[in-house]
């Protein structure tokens, strides 16, 4: 996962680039929408693990596993660039077993990179 740089933003999200006030020398984007207001923050772009259909068993609890892993990562002071891939891996690993808890990985699970 990497912070979106100016050239990536132009390629990946041209409409977002046109509407944002992100400049090459800044690392915080500011987006403004009528009625809602302005939101500021860093935009992270990444990929998630793709589960082959033959390994997908049950998606029950995948969202809960993702949020739980994000909360764990926050408590462990994990960097945001590492936190989101970690949470995606936890959720994906959990989808390889039946039920919401049976497939959840332990901290020592070698599948968690």
Secondary structure, DSSP 4 states (H G I P E B T S, - for coil): -EEPPHHHHHHH-HHHHHHS---TT---EEEEETTTEEEEE--EE---PPPPTTT----TTHHHHHHHHHHHHHHTT--HHHHHHHHHHHHHHHTTSSSSSTTPPPTT-TT--
